[in-house]
């Protein structure tokens, strides 16, 4: 067997050994970095971000070194590779598109680890990006994690539109849709006041900081972004079912909590007031 292998790769054993050592070192470095991060006191999201980027950098460096080691051998087969390149591209078109999609994510950065995106009927938070696929933790309409994990090939980024729900960092604009009962349609001013008060109360801890954040983002990106102030609009596309849309600026990880708080406080407006002659319960 050794004679057959030696005949197959004559004079290349040093390169084979170096390649094996490089792969082993890359595996060891990735494992040690994961152990180091697991002992740190940083958040899970930052730990995942550092792990993914470090792993990709380690394997990219190892690949570049391996290519340089085998450069002379690869050059010798250049003509043969060119002869079958067309067939390889046809057979592995999806693989090539995945690599191109990864380069697109790396250079353009339409999203990063921790962002919440909507893509091809998927809605979730990005937890992993490798050379071939992106991994999401699925999020339902209420903003809660469903416990499901979804993946899509990076090649789809070249042909499908993507929505990044958190492109501005720690803060995002969130639209809360509140259906209005028909019996309350004659008292819209009171509903607006209640919704505005509920939104201000739910976002009071960071409202001024969020407004400053969006102002800085507008100056840095040369794009006029919304101010971050609470805004109320009415959706009357269906007159029989009025919907109040409350736009608030909130932290990315607090959207579901803010939505629930605003909805509860606003709906209390629709509850009938207690009667003054209500009988006290027997004691």
TORDRENBA-389346 format. One record per atom (N, C-alpha, C, O, CB): residue in three letters; x, y, z. Coordinates in steps of 0.02 Angstrom, whole numbers, plus 50000, padded with zeros to 5 digits. Glycine has a CB too. Layout:
BEGIN
ALAXYZ
...
This chain:
BEGIN
UNK500414994050000
UNK500005000050000
UNK500435006350000
UNK500285011249965
UNK499535000050060
UNK500975006150040
UNK501425011850041
UNK501745013049973
UNK501845018749952
UNK501965010850094
UNK501915007649938
UNK502205008449872
UNK501715011549823
UNK501905015649781
UNK502445001649845
UNK501075009549829
UNK500565012449784
UNK500475019849798
UNK500435023949752
UNK499895008749793
UNK500445021649863
UNK500375028649881
UNK500975032749858
UNK500905038349834
UNK500265029449956
UNK501565029849867
UNK502175033349847
UNK502205034349772
UNK502435039549748
UNK502785029449870
UNK501955029449734
UNK501935030149662
UNK501415035349640
UNK501495038649589
UNK501785023449629
UNK500875036049680
UNK500355040749662
UNK500575047949674
UNK500415052449634
UNK499725039349703
UNK500945049149728
UNK501175055949743
UNK501935055749753
UNK502175056749809
UNK500815058749807
UNK502305054649701
UNK503035054249709
UNK503335060849731
UNK503195066049701
UNK503365051949643
UNK503745060749783
UNK504095066749806
UNK503645071849840
UNK503855077549850
UNK504435069849750
UNK503025069949857
UNK502565074749886
UNK502405073349959
UNK501945076349987
UNK501925074849846
UNK502775068649990
UNK502595066650058
UNK502685072350108
UNK502295072850156
UNK503015060750079
UNK503175076550097
UNK503265082250142
UNK502655086850141
UNK502435089350193
UNK503895086150124
UNK502395087950080
UNK501805092250074
UNK501195089050106
UNK500785092450136
UNK501665093850001
UNK501125082450099
UNK500555079050129
UNK500585079650205
UNK500085080850238
UNK500545071650108
UNK501185078750233
UNK501265079150306
UNK501115086250330
UNK500785087150381
UNK501975077050327
UNK501375091250293
UNK501245098250312
UNK500495099750309
UNK500235103250352
UNK501635103050267
UNK500165097250258
UNK499445098450251
UNK499065095350310
UNK498615098450339
UNK499175095550185
UNK499255089150327
UNK498925085950384
UNK499045089750449
UNK498595090450490
UNK499175078750391
UNK499655092150458
UNK499815096050518
UNK499415102550521
UNK499175104550574
UNK500565097550522
UNK499355105850463
UNK498975112150461
UNK498235110950479
UNK497935114850516
UNK499025115350392
UNK497945105550452
UNK497245104050468
UNK497165102550542
UNK496695104750574
UNK496995098050426
UNK497645098650569
UNK497615097150641
UNK497695103350684
UNK497355104050735
UNK498145092150659
UNK498135107850664
UNK498235114050702
UNK497615118450699
UNK497435121650748
UNK498845117950676
UNK497285118650641
UNK496675122650634
UNK496125119850679
UNK495765123650712
UNK496435122750561
UNK496055113150680
UNK495555110050724
UNK495715111550797
UNK495265113150836
UNK495525102450712
UNK496345110950816
UNK496545112150885
UNK496435119450904
UNK496195120950959
UNK497275110350896
UNK496615124150859
UNK496525131250874
UNK495785132950883
UNK495605136750928
UNK496835135550818
UNK495355130150840
UNK494635131450846
UNK494365128750912
UNK493965132050945
UNK494255128250788
UNK494595122650932
UNK494375119750995
UNK494615123751055
UNK494235124851102
UNK494615112451000
UNK495245125951054
UNK495505129751111
UNK495165136551116
UNK495025138851172
UNK496265130751103
UNK495015139651060
UNK494665146151062
UNK493965145251090
UNK493725149551128
UNK494635149250992
UNK493625139851072
UNK492955138551099
UNK492995137451175
UNK492555139951211
UNK492635132351065
UNK493505133851199
UNK493575132951270
UNK493715139451306
UNK493455140651361
UNK494135128051284
UNK494125143751275
UNK494285150151305
UNK493665154551312
UNK493555157751364
UNK494815153851264
UNK493245154651260
UNK492645158651262
UNK492145155951312
UNK491775159751343
UNK492325158951192
UNK492125149251320
UNK491635146351367
UNK491795148151439
UNK491355147951482
UNK491625138851359
UNK492415149951453
UNK492605151751521
UNK492555159251534
UNK492645161551591
UNK493315149451536
UNK492405163151481
UNK492345170351489
UNK491685172351519
UNK491235168151529
UNK492445173751423
UNK491625178751535
UNK491015181351565
UNK490625185851517
UNK490225189951539
UNK491195185251628
UNK490735185051452
UNK490375189051403
UNK489705185651388
UNK489595179851406
UNK490785189851338
UNK489255189351356
UNK488595186851341
UNK488635181251289
UNK489135180551254
UNK488135192451317
UNK488095177351286
UNK488085171751238
UNK488125174151166
UNK488445170951125
UNK487445167551249
UNK487805179751150
UNK487815182351082
UNK488515184551062
UNK488735182951006
UNK487325188051075
UNK488855188151106
UNK489545190251090
UNK490005184251086
UNK490465184151044
UNK489805195251142
UNK489895179251129
UNK490305173251126
UNK490225169651059
UNK490715167351029
UNK490125168451184
UNK489595169251036
UNK489465166050972
UNK489775169950915
UNK490055166950868
UNK488715165250961
UNK489735176650918
UNK490025180850866
UNK490785179850862
UNK491055179050807
UNK489865188150879
UNK491115179950919
UNK491845179050920
UNK492035172050896
UNK492535171250862
UNK492125180250990
UNK491645167050914
UNK491795160250894
UNK491745159350818
UNK492185156350787
UNK491325155350928
UNK491215162050788
UNK491115161250716
UNK491665164750676
UNK491955161850630
UNK490435163850695
UNK491795171050694
UNK492305174750656
UNK493005171750665
UNK493385171350617
UNK492295181950677
UNK493175169850726
UNK493835166850737
UNK493895160250700
UNK494425158850670
UNK493945165750812
UNK493375156150700
UNK493395149750664
UNK493485150850589
UNK493885147350558
UNK492765145750676
UNK493125155650561
UNK493195156950489
UNK493885159550471
UNK494165157750420
UNK492665161950466
UNK494155163850514
UNK494825166550501
UNK495355161050505
UNK495805160750464
UNK494995172250551
UNK495285156650555
UNK495775151150563
UNK495775146650502
UNK496305145050475
UNK495615146950626
UNK495175144650478
UNK495145140150421
UNK495335143550356
UNK495605140350311
UNK494445137150416
UNK495195150050350
UNK495415153550290
UNK496175154050287
UNK496475153150234
UNK495105160550288
UNK496485155450345
UNK497215155750347
UNK497525148950332
UNK498015148450295
UNK497455158150416
UNK497225143650360
UNK497485136950346
UNK497415135250273
UNK497865132150243
UNK497125131750389
UNK496855137050242
UNK496755135650170
UNK497255139350128
UNK497525136550080
UNK496045137650149
UNK497395145650144
UNK497885149550105
UNK498585146450110
UNK498945146150061
UNK497905156850129
UNK498775144150170
UNK499425141150179
UNK499465134550140
UNK499975133050108
UNK499585139950253
UNK498935130550143
UNK498925124250107
UNK498985125350032
UNK499345121749997
UNK498285120350123
UNK498625130350006
UNK498675131949935
UNK499375134049916
UNK499625132149864
UNK498175137449916
UNK499695138049959
UNK500375140249944
UNK500865134349946
UNK501335134149907
UNK500605145549994
UNK500745129449991
UNK501175123649994
UNK501125119549930
UNK501625117049904
UNK500995119250055
UNK500515118849905
UNK500405114749845
UNK500405118949781
UNK500195116449729
UNK499745111049851
UNK500645125149784
UNK500595129649727
UNK500955126849666
UNK500685127049610
UNK500885136449744
UNK501565124249675
UNK501945121649617
UNK501595115649586
UNK501575114949525
UNK502655119749638
UNK501315111349629
UNK500955105549603
UNK500325107549566
UNK500145104749514
UNK500795100649659
UNK499985112549595
UNK499365114949563
UNK499525118049496
UNK499145117249448
UNK499015119949609
UNK500085121749492
UNK500265124849428
UNK500405119549375
UNK500255120649316
UNK500885129249437
UNK500675113849395
UNK500805108549347
UNK500185105649317
UNK500185103249260
UNK501205103149379
UNK499635105849356
UNK499005103149331
UNK498535108649304
UNK497945107449294
UNK498655099349387
UNK498805114649293
UNK498385120249274
UNK498015118849208
UNK497415120249203
UNK498805126549267
UNK498375116149160
UNK498055114849095
UNK497515109649102
UNK496985110249071
UNK498575112649044
UNK497635104449141
UNK497135099249150
UNK496525101949187
UNK495955100349170
UNK497425093249189
UNK496655106149237
UNK496095109049274
UNK495675113549228
UNK495065113449232
UNK496355113049334
UNK496015117349185
UNK495645121649139
UNK495215117649092
UNK494675119849072
UNK496135126049100
UNK495455111749074
UNK495075107649026
UNK494425105149056
UNK493925104449020
UNK495495101649003
UNK494415103849122
UNK493805101249153
UNK493445106549195
UNK492955104949230
UNK493975095149197
UNK493685112749193
UNK493385117949235
UNK492655119149218
UNK492235120149262
UNK493775124549228
UNK492495119049153
UNK491805120049133
UNK491345114849162
UNK490805116449187
UNK491745120049057
UNK491545108549159
UNK491135103149186
UNK491065103749262
UNK490525102549289
UNK491435096349168
UNK491595105649296
UNK491565106349369
UNK491085111949388
UNK490695111249435
UNK492265107749397
UNK491115117549352
UNK490675123049368
UNK489945121249357
UNK489515123349396
UNK490845129149326
UNK489805117349305
UNK489115115349293
UNK488865110749348
UNK488305111449373
UNK489045111949224
UNK489285105849367
UNK489085101049417
UNK489025104149486
UNK488565102549523
UNK489585095249420
UNK489475108749502
UNK489495111649570
UNK489285118949569
UNK489575122949606
UNK490195110849600
UNK488805120749527
UNK488585127649523
UNK488335130249590
UNK488485135849610
UNK488045128349470
UNK487935126149626
UNK487675128149691
UNK488235129349741
UNK488205134049781
UNK487185122949718
UNK488745125049738
UNK489315125949784
UNK489675132449771
UNK489855136049818
UNK489805120049778
UNK489785134049708
UNK490115140349690
UNK489695146349711
UNK489955151349735
UNK490245140649614
UNK489025145749703
UNK488585151249724
UNK488605152249799
UNK488565157849824
UNK487865149849701
UNK488665146749837
UNK488705147349910
UNK489335151149930
UNK489315155349975
UNK488705140449942
UNK489895149649897
UNK490515153149912
UNK490455160449894
UNK490675164849931
UNK491105149949874
UNK490155161949836
UNK490045168849817
UNK489585172449866
UNK489695178249883
UNK489755169349746
UNK489065168849889
UNK488625171749939
UNK488995173350004
UNK488865178550035
UNK488045167149954
UNK489455169050024
UNK489855170350085
UNK490295176450075
UNK490365180550121
UNK490285164150103
UNK490595177150016
UNK490995183050002
UNK490565189350004
UNK490785194650027
UNK491345182449934
UNK489965188749980
UNK489495194449982
UNK489345196450055
UNK489345202350072
UNK488845192749945
UNK489205191450098
UNK489065192850168
UNK489675195950202
UNK489605200550242
UNK488855186450205
UNK490275193450185
UNK490885195850217
UNK491055203050196
UNK491255207050238
UNK491465191350200
UNK490975204550132
UNK491185211150107
UNK490635216350115
UNK490775221950138
UNK491375210550033
UNK490015214750098
UNK489475219550100
UNK489155219950170
UNK488925225250191
UNK488935217750049
UNK489155214250206
UNK488875213750273
UNK488135215950276
UNK487975220650311
UNK489285217850322
UNK487695212550238
UNK486985214050244
UNK486705212050312
UNK486185214650333
UNK486585210550189
UNK487035207450347
UNK486855205650415
UNK487465202750449
UNK487965201150417
UNK486265200550416
UNK487425202150515
UNK487975199350554
UNK487675195050610
UNK487065194650617
UNK488425205050583
UNK488105191950649
UNK487875187850704
UNK487475192150754
UNK487695197450775
UNK488475184450740
UNK486885189750772
UNK486455193250818
UNK485905197250786
UNK485425199250819
UNK486865197850859
UNK485955198550720
UNK485425202350685
UNK484805198050675
UNK484855191950668
UNK485685204950618
UNK484235201250675
UNK483595197950661
UNK483425199450588
UNK483365205250569
UNK483025200350709
UNK483345194150548
UNK483225195150476
UNK482605191250455
UNK482375186650488
UNK483835192850436
UNK482335193350398
UNK481795189750364
UNK482045187950295
UNK482235192350256
UNK481145194050361
UNK482035181550280
UNK482325179250216
UNK481955173050192
UNK481935167950226
UNK483085177850223
UNK481675173550133
UNK481365167750100
UNK480885164050147
UNK480945157950155
UNK481915163050076
UNK480415167750176
UNK479905165150222
UNK480195162850289
UNK479845159550328
UNK479545159350189
UNK480825164450303
UNK481135163050368
UNK481195169450408
UNK481335174750380
UNK481835159650359
UNK481085168950473
UNK481145174850517
UNK481505172450580
UNK481245168350618
UNK480435177950535
UNK482095175150591
UNK482465172950650
UNK483095177050661
UNK483235181750625
UNK482655165750642
UNK483455175150714
UNK484075178650733
UNK484675174650708
UNK484705168550718
UNK484115179650810
UNK485145177950677
UNK485735174650649
UNK486195172450706
UNK486385176350749
UNK486115179450601
UNK486365166050706
UNK486805163250757
UNK487445160350728
UNK487915159050765
UNK486445157950797
UNK487465159250663
UNK488075156350633
UNK488095158050559
UNK487585157950524
UNK488085148650644
UNK488705159550534
UNK488825160750464
UNK489465157150445
UNK489995158950469
UNK488875168450448
UNK489415152150403
UNK490015148850378
UNK490055149750303
UNK489675153650274
UNK490015141350397
UNK490505146150270
UNK490635147250199
UNK490045144950156
UNK489985147150099
UNK491255143550179
UNK489625140550182
UNK489105137650140
UNK488395139450161
UNK487945139550119
UNK489185130250139
UNK488285140850224
UNK487595141850247
UNK487575146850306
UNK488075148050339
UNK487275135250268
UNK486985149550316
UNK486845153950373
UNK486325150550417
UNK485825147850392
UNK486595161050349
UNK486425150750482
UNK485985147450530
UNK485595152650570
UNK485875157550594
UNK486385142850577
UNK484935151550576
UNK484495155950612
UNK484155152250669
UNK484015146250663
UNK483965159050566
UNK484025155750723
UNK483565153350775
UNK482895156550760
UNK482835162650761
UNK483825155150848
UNK482395152550746
UNK481745155050723
UNK481395159250777
UNK481415157650836
UNK481295149250702
UNK481075164650754
UNK480695169150798
UNK479995169650771
UNK479885170550711
UNK481035176250803
UNK479495169150816
UNK478805169550793
UNK478575176750787
UNK478975181350796
UNK478345165750842
UNK477935177850770
UNK477675184550759
UNK477685188750822
UNK477705194950818
UNK476975184150731
UNK477665185550880
UNK477675189250943
UNK478385190950966
UNK478475194151018
UNK477335185250997
UNK478885188950926
UNK479575190550944
UNK479895185550991
UNK480435186951018
UNK479605197250974
UNK479575179751002
UNK479845174651047
UNK480185169151007
UNK479975167450951
UNK479285171751091
UNK480705166351035
UNK481045160751002
UNK480615154451005
UNK480345152751057
UNK481735159451035
UNK480565151050949
UNK480155145050945
UNK480535138750965
UNK480235133550975
UNK479875144150876
UNK481195139150971
UNK481605133350985
UNK481825129650923
UNK482195124750928
UNK481225128651030
UNK481615131850864
UNK481805128750801
UNK482405132350771
UNK482495138350780
UNK481215128650751
UNK482815128550736
UNK483405131250702
UNK483325130150627
UNK483165124650604
UNK484065127850728
UNK483445135450589
UNK483375135050516
UNK484035137050483
UNK484405141050510
UNK482795139750492
UNK484165134150426
UNK484765135750387
UNK484565137050314
UNK484085134150289
UNK485285130050391
UNK484935141450282
UNK484835142350210
UNK485525143250177
UNK485975146150207
UNK484385148650195
UNK485605140650116
UNK486245141250081
UNK486405148550066
UNK485955152450048
UNK486245137150016
UNK487035150450072
UNK487225157350059
UNK487115159249986
UNK487045165149970
UNK487945158450077
UNK487095154249941
UNK486985155749871
UNK486315159149857
UNK486255162749808
UNK487035149549831
UNK485815157949900
UNK485165160949890
UNK485185168549899
UNK484735172049875
UNK484655157949938
UNK485695171149933
UNK485745178349943
UNK485835182049877
UNK485695187949873
UNK486315179949990
UNK486085178549827
UNK486205181749762
UNK485575182349720
UNK485565185949670
UNK486725177749724
UNK485035178849739
UNK484425178749698
UNK483795180449737
UNK483265181149706
UNK484345171949667
UNK483825181149804
UNK483235182549843
UNK483335188849886
UNK483885190049910
UNK483065176449888
UNK482805192749894
UNK482855198749936
UNK482895196950010
UNK482635191850031
UNK482265203449923
UNK483215201250049
UNK483305200150120
UNK483105206450158
UNK483245212050136
UNK484035198150137
UNK482785205650216
UNK482595211150259
UNK482965210350326
UNK482905205250359
UNK481815211450270
UNK483335215450344
UNK483685215550408
UNK483275219850456
UNK483215225850447
UNK484415218250401
UNK482985216650507
UNK482555220250554
UNK482955224050607
UNK482655227750646
UNK482085215350588
UNK483605223250608
UNK484015226750658
UNK484655229450625
UNK485205227550644
UNK484195222050718
UNK484575233850575
UNK485175236250539
UNK485545241850575
UNK486105243550555
UNK484985238550472
UNK485245244650627
UNK485535250550659
UNK485845249050727
UNK485895253550769
UNK485015255850668
UNK486065242950737
UNK486415241250798
UNK485945239350855
UNK485495235250846
UNK486835247050819
UNK486055242450913
UNK485695240450973
UNK484965242450974
UNK484575239651011
UNK486035243251034
UNK484775247350932
UNK484085249850933
UNK483765248750865
UNK484095248850813
UNK484075257350951
UNK483105247650866
UNK482725246550805
UNK482045249850812
UNK481795250750867
UNK482655239050790
UNK481755251550755
UNK481065254150754
UNK480585248250748
UNK480655244050704
UNK480965259150695
UNK480105248150792
UNK479635242550794
UNK478925245150788
UNK478725249550826
UNK479725238350858
UNK478545242450741
UNK477845244550730
UNK477385239550765
UNK477395233550750
UNK477685245050654
UNK476985242050811
UNK476515237950850
UNK475815239250822
UNK475585244950822
UNK476555239650927
UNK475485234050799
UNK474815234650770
UNK474305232650822
UNK474305227050847
UNK474745230350706
UNK473855237250838
UNK473335236150889
UNK472655236650856
UNK472455242050835
UNK473405241350948
UNK472285231150851
UNK471605231450823
UNK471135235250870
UNK471185234450931
UNK471335224350808
UNK470695239250842
UNK470245243350881
UNK469535240550875
UNK469285239750819
UNK470265250750858
UNK469205239050931
UNK468515236650928
UNK468055241750896
UNK468165247850901
UNK468265234750998
UNK467535239450864
UNK467075243950830
UNK466725248550879
UNK466565254250862
UNK466555239950791
UNK466595246250940
UNK466255250350989
UNK466665256351011
UNK466385261151038
UNK466075246151050
UNK467335256151000
UNK467765261651022
UNK467955266250965
UNK468365270750975
UNK468385258851054
UNK467675265350906
UNK467865269350848
UNK467655276650854
UNK467885280750814
UNK467575266250786
UNK467235278350901
UNK467015285350910
UNK467435289050962
UNK467285294850977
UNK466285285550930
UNK467935285850988
UNK468345288951040
UNK469085288051024
UNK469475285651065
UNK468175286051110
UNK469265290050963
UNK469955288850940
UNK470455293150978
UNK471025290950988
UNK470005290350865
UNK470265299150999
UNK470745303451035
UNK470965300151100
UNK471555300251117
UNK470435310351049
UNK470495297151137
UNK470665293951200
UNK471115287751188
UNK471565286351228
UNK470025291851239
UNK470985284251133
UNK471395278351117
UNK472105280551100
UNK472585277351123
UNK471085274451059
UNK472165285851061
UNK472835288251042
UNK473215290551104
UNK473815289051111
UNK472785294150992
UNK472875294051149
UNK473215296351210
UNK473445290451253
UNK473995290551280
UNK472745300851251
UNK473025285351258
UNK473205279551298
UNK473795275751267
UNK474245273651302
UNK472615274851305
UNK473785275051200
UNK474325271451166
UNK474985275251172
UNK475505272251182
UNK474155270351093
UNK474955281951164
UNK475555285951170
UNK475845285651240
UNK476455285151249
UNK475415293251151
UNK475405285951290
UNK475645285551360
UNK475945278651374
UNK476455278151408
UNK475065286951409
UNK475635273451347
UNK475895266651358
UNK476575265851324
UNK477025262751353
UNK475405261451331
UNK476655268451264
UNK477295267951228
UNK477845271851263
UNK478405269451269
UNK477215270351156
UNK477675277851287
UNK478175281851323
UNK478395278451388
UNK478975278651406
UNK477895288851338
UNK477915275351422
UNK478085271851484
UNK478525265751472
UNK478985264451509
UNK477445269751521
UNK478375262051418
UNK478755255851404
UNK479465257351379
UNK479905253151388
UNK478385251651352
UNK479575263151348
UNK480225264751320
UNK480585270351357
UNK481085273051333
UNK480155266751247
UNK480335272151416
UNK480615277851453
UNK481355276751471
UNK481735281551474
UNK480215279251515
UNK481545270551484
UNK482225269151507
UNK482755270751455
UNK483335272051473
UNK482285261851528
UNK482585270751391
UNK483085271651339
UNK482865276451284
UNK483205277051233
UNK483275265051309
UNK482305279851291
UNK482025283751237
UNK482515289151213
UNK482635289751153
UNK481365286951258
UNK482795293051259
UNK483255298451238
UNK483885295551207
UNK484145298351159
UNK483435302751298
UNK484125290151234
UNK484725286951206
UNK484585284351135
UNK485015284851091
UNK484965281251251
UNK483985281651125
UNK483805279151059
UNK483755284851008
UNK483975284050951
UNK483145275351062
UNK483475290451028
UNK483425296250983
UNK484125298550963
UNK484245300050904
UNK483025302051017
UNK484585298951011
UNK485275300850996
UNK485605295750950
UNK486005297450907
UNK485675301651060
UNK485455289350961
UNK485745284050921
UNK485535284750847
UNK485955284350803
UNK485525277150947
UNK484895285950834
UNK484665286650766
UNK484925293050734
UNK485035293350673
UNK483895286550763
UNK485025298250774
UNK485315304450747
UNK486035303250724
UNK486235305450670
UNK485285310150799
UNK486425299650765
UNK487115298150745
UNK487135293550684
UNK487555294450640
UNK487495294950804
UNK486685288650682
UNK486665284050625
UNK486505287750561
UNK486785286150508
UNK486155278550637
UNK486075292750564
UNK485905296650504
UNK486505300650480
UNK486635301150420
UNK485325301450518
UNK486885303450527
UNK487475307450509
UNK488025303050480
UNK488375305150433
UNK487735311250569
UNK488115297050507
UNK488655292750484
UNK488495289350417
UNK488955288150377
UNK488795287450536
UNK487865287750404
UNK487675284250343
UNK487445288850288
UNK487315286650232
UNK487135279150358
UNK487375295350303
UNK487125300350254
UNK486425298450229
UNK486255299850171
UNK487615300950195
UNK486035295150271
UNK485345293350255
UNK484905296250309
UNK485045295450369
UNK485265285450249
UNK484375299550289
UNK483915302550338
UNK483475297050367
UNK483005294750336
UNK483485308150306
UNK483635295050428
UNK483255289950463
UNK482725293050506
UNK482765298950523
UNK483715285450505
UNK482215289250525
UNK481705291950572
UNK482035294250637
UNK482565291850657
UNK481175286650588
UNK481705299050669
UNK482005302050729
UNK482035297350788
UNK482445298450833
UNK481605308150748
UNK481625292150790
UNK481595287750847
UNK481055289450896
UNK480955285950945
UNK482245287650881
UNK480705294950885
UNK480155296850929
UNK479545292550915
UNK479445290050859
UNK479985304350920
UNK479135291650966
UNK478525287650958
UNK478055291050909
UNK477945297150913
UNK478185286651027
UNK477775287150864
UNK477325289850813
UNK476715285350806
UNK476765279250807
UNK477685290450745
UNK476125288450800
UNK475495284850793
UNK475215285950723
UNK475195291650699
UNK474995287050847
UNK474985280650691
UNK474655281050627
UNK474065276150627
UNK474055271250665
UNK475145279550568
UNK473575277650583
UNK472985273350579
UNK472995269550513
UNK473115272350460
UNK472345277550585
UNK472855263150518
UNK472775258950458
UNK472025257850449
UNK471705253950484
UNK473155252050465
UNK471735261450399
UNK471015260950387
UNK470885257950318
UNK470385259450286
UNK470685267850392
UNK471345253450296
UNK471235250150232
UNK470595245950233
UNK470275244950182
UNK471835245750214
UNK470415243550293
UNK469775240050302
UNK469365243950352
UNK469485243350412
UNK469885232650325
UNK468885248050330
UNK468515252350377
UNK468165248550433
UNK468035251450486
UNK467995256250339
UNK468025242250423
UNK467675238450474
UNK468155236050529
UNK467945233850582
UNK467325232450443
UNK468805236350516
UNK469295234150564
UNK469865239150567
UNK470375238350534
UNK469565226950546
UNK469775244350607
UNK470295249350614
UNK470885246450653
UNK470795242550700
UNK470025255650650
UNK471485248550634
UNK472095246250667
UNK472525252350683
UNK472675256350639
UNK472495241150623
UNK472715252950746
UNK473165258350767
UNK473875255650765
UNK474035250550796
UNK472975260950839
UNK474315259050728
UNK475015257050722
UNK475435261750765
UNK475455267750753
UNK475255257150647
UNK475765258850814
UNK476195262650860
UNK476915261050844
UNK477145255350854
UNK476025260950935
UNK477275265950819
UNK477985264950803
UNK478415267450860
UNK478375273350879
UNK478175268550736
UNK478825263050887
UNK479255264850944
UNK479975262950927
UNK480105258450887
UNK479025261351009
UNK480435266350959
UNK481145264550955
UNK481325260751018
UNK481255263351074
UNK481605270950947
UNK481545254651010
UNK481695250651069
UNK482315246451057
UNK482555245851000
UNK481095246151088
UNK482565243551109
UNK483145239151104
UNK482945232751066
UNK482375230451071
UNK483425237351173
UNK483415230151029
UNK483265224350987
UNK483005218551028
UNK482555214951006
UNK483875222250948
UNK483285217451087
UNK483085211751128
UNK482475213151172
UNK482285208851212
UNK483675209551171
UNK482175219051166
UNK481605220851207
UNK480965221951166
UNK480465224351193
UNK481755227051247
UNK480975220351102
UNK480405221851059
UNK479775218151082
UNK479235221151086
UNK480565220050987
UNK479835211751096
UNK479245207851116
UNK478965210451182
UNK478355210851190
UNK479425200351123
UNK479405212151230
UNK479175214551294
UNK478815221251288
UNK478295222351319
UNK479775215251342
UNK479095225751247
UNK478785232351236
UNK478115231451201
UNK477635234851220
UNK479245236951196
UNK478075227251152
UNK477455226151115
UNK476895223751161
UNK476335226151158
UNK477555221151058
UNK477055218951204
UNK476555216351250
UNK476325221651300
UNK475735222151316
UNK476825210251287
UNK476795225651325
UNK476625230851374
UNK476175236151342
UNK475685238251373
UNK477255234051402
UNK476345238451282
UNK475945243551249
UNK475245240851233
UNK474755244451241
UNK476295245951184
UNK475215234751210
UNK474565231751193
UNK474115231251256
UNK473525233051253
UNK474655224751161
UNK474385228951311
UNK473985228151372
UNK473735234851397
UNK473145235551413
UNK474395224651426
UNK474185239751401
UNK473985246251428
UNK473475249651383
UNK473015253051408
UNK474595250751437
UNK473545248851318
UNK473065252051272
UNK472385248651277
UNK471865252151275
UNK473315251851200
UNK472365242151282
UNK471725238651284
UNK471345239751349
UNK470745238751352
UNK471835231251274
UNK471695241951400
UNK471345243651462
UNK470875249551451
UNK470395250551488
UNK471845245251517
UNK471015253551400
UNK470585259251384
UNK469895256851363
UNK469395260351374
UNK470895263451328
UNK469855250851334
UNK469215248351309
UNK468805244951364
UNK468215243551353
UNK469345243351253
UNK469095243751421
UNK468725240451475
UNK468225245251505
UNK468385251051516
UNK469215237851530
UNK467615243051518
UNK467115247451548
UNK467315249351619
UNK467575245151656
UNK466415244151549
UNK467205255651639
UNK467395257751707
UNK466965254251759
UNK466395252751745
UNK467325265451715
UNK467235252951817
UNK466845249651870
UNK466275254151893
UNK466365260251900
UNK467295247751929
UNK465705251151906
UNK465125255051929
UNK465225257152001
UNK465535253752042
UNK464485250951922
UNK464945263052015
UNK465025265852083
UNK464635261952135
UNK464815261852194
UNK464825273152085
UNK464075258652113
UNK463655255152161
UNK463785247652162
UNK463365243652181
UNK462925256352144
UNK464395245852140
UNK464555238752139
UNK464535236052210
UNK464795239152256
UNK465255237552107
UNK464235230352218
UNK464175227152283
UNK464835224252305
UNK465195221252266
UNK463645221852282
UNK464985225252368
UNK465615222552395
UNK465515215052406
UNK464965212952425
UNK465815226152461
UNK466015211052396
UNK465955203852408
UNK465855202452482
UNK466105206152525
UNK466575200152383
UNK465495197252497
UNK465365195252566
UNK466015192852598
UNK466415189352568
UNK464835189752570
UNK466085194952660
UNK466695192952696
UNK466525187752748
UNK466965185452785
UNK467025198952730
